[in-house]
Amino acid sequence: MPRGPKKHLKRINAPNHWNLGKMGGVWAPKPSAGPHKQRECLPVAIILRDRLKYALTNKECVQICMERHVKVDGKVRTDHNFPAGFMDVLELAKSDDTFRLLFDTKGRYVLHRITKEEKGYKLCKIKNTYLGANRIPVAVTHDGRTIRYPDPDVVTNDTVKIDLATGKMGDIIKFEIGAMVMITKGHNCGRIGQLMHMEKHEGSFNTCTINDAKGNTFSTRQGNVFCIGNGNHPQVTLPKGRGIKKTILQVRAEMEARGAL
């Protein structure tokens, strides 16, 4: 009988959004336990080797991490399988690179290059609020942070701006009609739009209706929605395409226009 957690991950079983080639070997990096779920994260090894091409092999990823070149959310991470996830800030001081992990409209992680000013904060969705020991109020964020004595206005599903140096809360983005949201799960993952309508379903999943900048309307579960700003003003810079999903016909027409077909 096997005892304890699995320590290996086969490439066939790795999440599709990692985009690993099927024939590139038997194994894939298994993410360590950390702030993001195993199927919803991007291990540092894949970022260094498959996305940025700074390493050729897994062993080189280990060496880069052990030389303390990789920072995630302002902390040095020496584990090459550390799970980086949505909104995390990845910093490589040696190559002067700073990225924020966001989604493209196909639900894959993009390393969105950011400025020095923007690397000091991240947005965190509040997953839960409760009274802890000694009646201390606590808020839990989507990346596993527990914030003691949060602002009393903060409720579940709101988004807060976290200063990475101190871990303190800043601005609050309320989860309400008119907020600018990004979808973080499901078929519409990576799409950005304005929250238009919320429906409550007792005993089932609450749904939200979102309208994007091109006027397309779509619905998703409330748990998949992440507020990133108010009205038309996101608190973080957005990746290429600004979260507008194109149909395959629109993609083809654009490729024809620029002579790629």
DAJOTA-V333797 format. One record per pair of residues at least 24 apart in sequence whose ideal C-beta (glycine too) atoms are under 10 Angstrom apart, sorted by the first residue. I is the first residue (numbers start at 0). J is the second residue. Records with the same first field share a line. If there is no record, write none. Layout:
I->J  J
//
This chain:
4->29  32
5->29
8->37  42  80
12->38
13->37  38  42  45
14->38  39  40  41  107
15->106  107
16->41  102  103  105  106  107  108  188
17->41  42  45  49  50  107  108
18->45  49  50  107  108
19->45  49
20->49
23->49
24->57
26->57
27->57
28->57  60  79  80  81  82
29->80  82
30->78  80  81  82  83  84
31->76  78  79  80  81  82
32->80  81  82
33->71  76  78  80  81  82  83  84  142  143
34->71  72  81  82  83  84  87  140  141  142  143  144
35->81  82  83  84  85  86  87  100  141  142  143
36->82  84
37->82
39->82  84  85  108  141  183  184
40->80  81  82  83  84  85  87  100  108
41->81  82  83  84  85  87  89  100  107  108  110
42->78  79  80  81  82  83
43->69  71  76  77  78  79  80  81  82  83  89
44->78  79  80  81
45->79  80  83  108
46->71  79  81  83  89  91  98  100  108  110
47->79  89  91
48->79
50->89  98  108  109  110
51->89  91  94  96  98  110
53->91  93  94  96
54->79
63->91  93
66->93
67->92  93
68->92  93  94
69->93
70->97  118  163
71->100  163
72->118  120  121  142  144  161  163  166
73->118  119  120  121  162  163  164  165  166
74->163
82->142
83->108  110  142
84->108  141  142  143  183
85->121  122  123  124  141  142  181  183  184  188  225
86->120  121  122  123  124  140  141  142  158  161  181  183  225  227  235
87->121  142  163
88->113  117  118  119  120  121  163  235
89->113  118
90->115  118  163
99->235  236  238
100->238
101->181  183  189  191  227  235  236  237  238  242
102->181  182  183  184  188  189  190  191  225  238  242
103->188  189  190  238  239  240  242  244
104->182  187  188  189  190  191  211  238  240  241  242  243  244  245
105->188  189  244
106->182  183  184  185  186  187  188  189  190
107->188  189
108->189
109->189  238  239  240
110->238
111->235  236  237  238  239
112->236  238
113->235  236
114->236
117->234  235  236
118->163
119->161  162  163  164  165
120->160  161  162  163  164  169  170  234  235
121->159  160  161  162  163  234  235
122->158  159  160  161  169  170  172  181  225  226  227  228  233  234  235
123->157  158  159  160  161  168  225
124->155  156  157  158  159  172  174  183  222  224  225  226  227
125->149  153  154  155  156  157  158  159  168  171  174  226
126->155  156  222
127->155
128->153  154  155  157
129->155
138->168
140->168
141->183  225
144->168
156->197  205  207  221  222  224  225  226
157->226
158->224  225  226  227  228  234
159->226
160->234  235
169->234
170->228  229  234
171->226
172->225  226  227  228  229  233  234
173->226  229
174->207  221  224  225  226
175->226  229
176->207  208
177->229  230
178->209  224  225  226  227  228  229  230
179->209  212  226  227  228  229  230  231  232  233  234  237  242
180->207  209  219  223  224  225  226  227  228  233  242
181->209  223  224  225  226  227  228  233  235  237  242
182->207  209  217  219  220  223  224  225  242  244
183->219  222  223  224  225
184->219  220  222  223  224  225
185->217  219  220  222  223  224
186->217  219  223  244
187->211  217  218  219  223  224  242  244
188->219  223  244
189->238  240  242  243  244
190->215  217  219  240  242  243  244
191->225  227  228  233  237  238  240  241  242  243  244
192->216  217  224  242  243  244
193->228  229  230  231
194->221  224  226
197->221  224
211->241  242  243  244
212->241  242  243
213->241  243  244  245  249
215->243  244  246
217->244
//
